[in-house]
Amino acid sequence: MCNETMTIRDNTANPAPLGLLAFGMTTVLLNLHNAGLYELNAMILAMGIFYGGTAQVIAGIMEWKKNNTFGTTAFISYGFFWLTLVALIVLPKLGLAAPASSMAMASFLGLWGIFTLLMFIGTLKLSRALQVVFGTLVVLFALLAIGDATENALLKQIAGYEGLVCGFSAIYAGIAQVLNEVYKKTVLPLG
């Protein structure tokens, strides 16, 4: 009987940049709307379904393969957040459900804020770049939830500008990982 141990090397790519870029780019586009620069339109909804939603779920499944519980939980959860958000907007337009009230949306966004705060605690053992992404996302969800609860349009517009910071921080974190890997040195620091 042979007592040799076989080691399997993981040669799969790092899925985090895909997830971060999908989250970041979709967040930027939605928050340009929240800031008042253009109307809610098919571009935002399509981005929410395909890149913010589907690509993040795929990245989360890839993180599972890498045995990364944080990445799996974050990317799959936020991927389905985007898909759910699109459904909340589209289902009433299709006559399949009543629109969510302001308080219902505040509850939805508030719960996601709590989840994000708990995930933020996990980033304290990770990079500064991820701390910025999750920290600004906690603030974004709080502003949006309070904005919906109070029906304060100015607060939601302020949330839009804060959401741009969040989205661009995720884009930075994603592209930094790509460039650092490609150049095999720190091109953009993650902290």
SULLIN-V713320 format. One record per backbone hydrogen bond with DSSP energy under -1.0 kcal/mol. NH is the residue of the N-H (numbers start at 1). CO is the residue of the C=O. If there is no record, write none. Layout:
# SULLIN-V713320
<<NH CO> <NH CO>>
This chain:
# SULLIN-V713320
<<19 15> <20 16> <21 17> <22 18> <23 19> <24 20> <25 21> <26 22> <27 23> <28 24> <29 25> <30 26> <31 27> <32 28> <33 29> <34 30> <35 31> <36 33> <37 32> <45 41> <46 42> <47 43> <48 44> <49 45> <50 46> <51 47> <52 47> <54 49> <55 50> <57 53> <58 54> <59 55> <60 56> <61 57> <62 58> <63 59> <64 60> <65 61> <66 62> <67 64> <68 63> <72 68> <73 69> <74 70> <75 71> <76 72> <77 73> <78 74> <79 75> <80 76> <81 77> <82 78> <83 79> <84 80> <85 81> <86 82> <87 83> <88 84> <89 85> <90 86> <91 87> <94 90> <95 92> <96 91> <105 101> <106 102> <107 103> <108 104> <109 105> <110 106> <111 107> <112 108> <113 109> <114 110> <115 111> <116 112> <117 113> <118 114> <119 115> <120 116> <121 117> <123 119> <125 122> <126 123> <129 190> <131 127> <132 128> <133 129> <134 130> <135 131> <136 132> <137 133> <138 134> <139 135> <140 136> <141 137> <142 138> <143 139> <144 140> <145 141> <146 142> <147 143> <148 144> <149 145> <150 146> <152 147> <156 152> <157 153> <158 154> <159 155> <160 156> <161 157> <162 158> <163 159> <164 160> <165 161> <166 162> <167 163> <168 164> <169 165> <170 166> <171 167> <172 168> <173 169> <174 170> <175 171> <176 172> <177 173> <178 174> <179 175> <180 176> <181 177> <182 178> <183 179> <185 180> <187 185>>
